[in-house]
Amino acid sequence: MHVSRPPRHPAIDPSGSSPTGSFAVLVVRASGDETRIGPICDLAQADRIQDFLARQRHSTRPDAYGSTATVCPYDWQHEHLPLVPTEPGELRELLDDPDQGIGGLFPDVWDRLCGQMPYPQAREAFDQALAHPRSSTPGLRDGVGPAPGRKADGGSASIELALADGTRARWTVSSNDPRLDQVERLLGAPDTLIP
């Protein structure tokens, strides 16, 4: 008995081509807001990104929970987020971006990077970007000076997370990184993170 299955990509013809020659991943959050990522030239890469982002629908992160992700033809008439650059300087700039950077709306730069490549490669690119100097004056927050109570050349804090799949993720943030404020709020122990 032969069971007919619907095509994985209803808007893409069975040969795997797109009318525009490239693809996009359409993410729809539970709120109905959409984010498109593209152009993506390779259907296999679009599938990889879609698969990773679609699995985030079960996340405890409020803006990712209940989201969907599908591959569709690239449509230049819609705004798209580009693929994440892996060059450390470019990625560093993107990490600090208020909209796309870490803590931005799903899918943020980390979500997109993990969709583009296997986790070990994404982690390596991320770590290299964090080690890359910012284009603005290091140690300054919004150009007005170091974070309250911190030296501009202070130390760093490392956090190791045990993930549900049994893997461990380590995150290191320097004392002059503005994201440290978020970590301190989450952990509730600002005096124990930075000596």
C-alpha positions as CSV (number, residue, x, y, z in Angstrom):
1,M,0.0,0.0,0.0
2,H,1.4,3.4,-1.0
3,V,0.7,6.3,1.3
4,S,0.8,9.7,-0.3
5,R,2.3,12.4,1.8
6,P,1.9,16.1,1.4
7,P,5.0,17.9,0.2
8,R,7.3,19.2,2.9
9,H,7.4,22.6,1.3
10,P,3.9,23.2,-0.3
11,A,5.1,26.5,-2.0
12,I,8.2,24.9,-3.5
13,D,7.8,22.6,-6.5
14,P,8.8,18.9,-6.1
15,S,12.1,19.3,-7.8
16,G,13.2,21.5,-4.9
17,S,13.5,24.7,-6.7
18,S,12.0,28.1,-5.8
19,P,10.5,30.5,-8.3
20,T,13.0,33.2,-7.1
21,G,15.9,30.8,-7.0
22,S,16.4,31.0,-3.3
23,F,14.5,30.2,-0.1
24,A,13.5,31.7,3.2
25,V,12.4,30.4,6.6
26,L,9.2,32.0,7.8
27,V,8.9,32.0,11.6
28,V,5.4,32.8,13.0
29,R,5.3,33.4,16.7
30,A,2.2,32.5,18.8
31,S,1.3,36.2,18.8
32,G,1.0,36.0,15.0
33,D,4.1,38.2,14.4
34,E,6.3,37.0,11.6
35,T,10.0,37.0,11.0
36,R,11.6,35.9,7.7
37,I,15.2,34.7,7.3
38,G,16.8,34.8,3.9
39,P,17.7,34.6,1.2
40,I,19.0,31.1,1.6
41,C,20.5,29.6,-1.6
42,D,20.6,26.0,-0.5
43,L,17.3,24.1,0.3
44,A,19.2,21.7,2.7
45,Q,20.4,24.7,4.7
46,A,16.9,26.2,4.8
47,D,15.6,22.8,6.0
48,R,18.3,22.7,8.8
49,I,17.3,26.2,10.0
50,Q,13.6,25.4,9.8
51,D,14.0,22.2,11.7
52,F,16.0,23.9,14.5
53,L,13.6,26.8,14.8
54,A,10.5,24.6,14.7
55,R,11.8,22.6,17.6
56,Q,11.9,25.8,19.7
57,R,8.0,25.9,19.8
58,H,8.3,23.8,23.0
59,S,10.7,26.2,24.6
60,T,10.0,27.9,27.9
61,R,11.0,31.1,26.3
62,P,7.7,33.1,26.0
63,D,8.3,34.5,22.5
64,A,9.4,31.1,21.1
65,Y,6.7,28.9,22.7
66,G,4.1,28.0,20.2
67,S,6.0,29.3,17.2
68,T,6.1,27.6,13.8
69,A,8.8,27.7,11.1
70,T,8.4,26.7,7.5
71,V,10.6,26.9,4.4
72,C,9.2,29.1,1.6
73,P,10.4,30.8,-1.5
74,Y,12.4,34.0,-0.9
75,D,10.2,37.0,-1.6
76,W,12.1,40.3,-1.9
77,Q,8.9,42.3,-1.1
78,H,9.1,41.2,2.5
79,E,11.8,42.2,5.0
80,H,14.1,39.4,5.9
81,L,16.8,38.9,8.5
82,P,20.0,37.8,6.8
83,L,21.9,34.6,7.6
84,V,24.2,35.2,10.6
85,P,27.7,36.1,9.6
86,T,30.4,33.9,11.2
87,E,33.3,36.4,10.9
88,P,34.0,37.3,14.6
89,G,33.8,41.1,14.1
90,E,30.6,41.0,12.2
91,L,29.0,38.5,14.5
92,R,30.1,40.6,17.5
93,E,28.3,43.7,16.1
94,L,25.2,41.5,15.6
95,L,25.4,40.1,19.2
96,D,25.2,43.7,20.5
97,D,22.3,44.7,18.3
98,P,19.2,45.5,20.5
99,D,16.7,43.8,18.1
100,Q,18.6,40.8,16.8
101,G,21.2,40.3,19.5
102,I,21.1,38.0,22.5
103,G,17.9,38.6,24.3
104,G,16.2,40.0,21.2
105,L,12.9,38.7,19.9
106,F,12.8,35.1,18.8
107,P,14.6,34.0,16.6
108,D,17.6,36.0,18.0
109,V,21.1,35.8,16.6
110,W,21.9,32.7,18.8
111,D,18.8,30.8,17.6
112,R,19.6,31.6,14.0
113,L,23.3,30.7,14.4
114,C,22.4,27.3,15.9
115,G,20.0,26.7,13.0
116,Q,22.7,27.5,10.5
117,M,25.4,25.1,11.8
118,P,25.9,22.3,14.3
119,Y,26.1,23.4,18.0
120,P,29.9,22.9,18.4
121,Q,30.5,25.2,15.4
122,A,27.9,27.7,16.5
123,R,29.5,27.7,20.0
124,E,33.0,28.2,18.6
125,A,31.8,31.1,16.3
126,F,30.0,32.6,19.3
127,D,33.0,32.4,21.6
128,Q,35.3,33.9,19.0
129,A,32.8,36.8,18.5
130,L,32.7,37.4,22.3
131,A,36.5,37.5,22.4
132,H,36.6,40.0,19.5
133,P,36.8,43.7,20.7
134,R,33.7,45.8,20.2
135,S,33.9,48.6,17.6
136,S,32.9,51.1,20.3
137,T,35.0,51.9,23.4
138,P,35.4,48.7,25.5
139,G,34.0,48.8,29.0
140,L,31.5,51.5,28.2
141,R,27.7,51.1,28.4
142,D,25.9,53.2,25.8
143,G,29.1,55.3,25.6
144,V,28.6,56.8,29.1
145,G,31.0,54.7,31.2
146,P,31.2,51.3,32.9
147,A,28.3,49.6,34.4
148,P,27.5,50.9,38.0
149,G,29.9,49.4,40.5
150,R,32.2,47.8,37.9
151,K,35.6,48.7,36.5
152,A,35.9,49.0,32.8
153,D,38.7,46.4,32.8
154,G,37.0,44.0,35.3
155,G,37.0,40.3,35.3
156,S,34.5,37.8,34.0
157,A,31.8,35.4,35.1
158,S,31.3,31.9,33.8
159,I,28.0,30.0,34.0
160,E,27.7,26.3,33.1
161,L,24.2,25.0,32.3
162,A,23.2,21.4,32.3
163,L,20.7,21.1,29.4
164,A,17.8,18.6,29.2
165,D,19.5,16.5,26.5
166,G,22.4,15.8,28.9
167,T,24.8,18.2,27.2
168,R,26.5,21.1,29.1
169,A,26.8,24.7,27.8
170,R,29.3,27.1,29.3
171,W,28.8,30.9,28.9
172,T,31.5,33.4,29.9
173,V,30.7,37.1,30.1
174,S,33.1,39.9,31.0
175,S,32.2,42.4,33.6
176,N,32.0,45.2,31.0
177,D,29.4,43.3,28.9
178,P,25.9,44.9,29.2
179,R,24.3,41.4,29.2
180,L,25.8,40.7,32.6
181,D,23.0,42.8,34.0
182,Q,20.5,40.3,32.6
183,V,22.4,37.4,34.1
184,E,22.6,39.1,37.5
185,R,18.8,39.7,37.5
186,L,18.2,36.1,36.5
187,L,20.5,34.7,39.2
188,G,19.7,37.3,41.8
189,A,23.2,37.4,43.1
190,P,25.0,40.5,41.7
191,D,27.7,40.6,44.4
192,T,28.8,37.0,43.8
193,L,29.4,37.2,40.1
194,I,32.1,39.8,39.9
195,P,34.7,40.0,42.7
